[in-house]
Amino acid sequence: MGAYQYKREPLTGDEANQLANACTTHLEQLIIWTFLDTGLRVSELATLKRTQIDWQTHRLTIYGKGGPYGSRSKRRQEGAKVR
């Protein structure tokens, strides 16, 4: 028998709200909603530069792994939702 593969399920709306409401600062809520709205990885958010944020169009330009094994760099643009 193979190793157990954990299946990730998206959060429900109620679960997302509970997570955001558990935050103690506005910055924490901003980080949580950014993760939930865009699907960013922690490393992608941690390395985000100001030049990658377009405040006028509410867009982020993300440089992440490209192939299934990260063999190439891929550029992705995410539309950010305003809350």
Secondary structure as GFF3:
##gff-version 3
##sequence-region A 1 83
A	DSSP	alpha_helix	13	21	.	.	.	ID=ss1
A	DSSP	alpha_helix	26	38	.	.	.	ID=ss2
A	DSSP	alpha_helix	42	46	.	.	.	ID=ss3
A	DSSP	three_ten_helix	50	52	.	.	.	ID=ss4
A	DSSP	beta_strand	53	54	.	.	.	ID=ss5
A	DSSP	beta_strand	59	65	.	.	.	ID=ss6
A	DSSP	beta_strand	73	79	.	.	.	ID=ss7
###
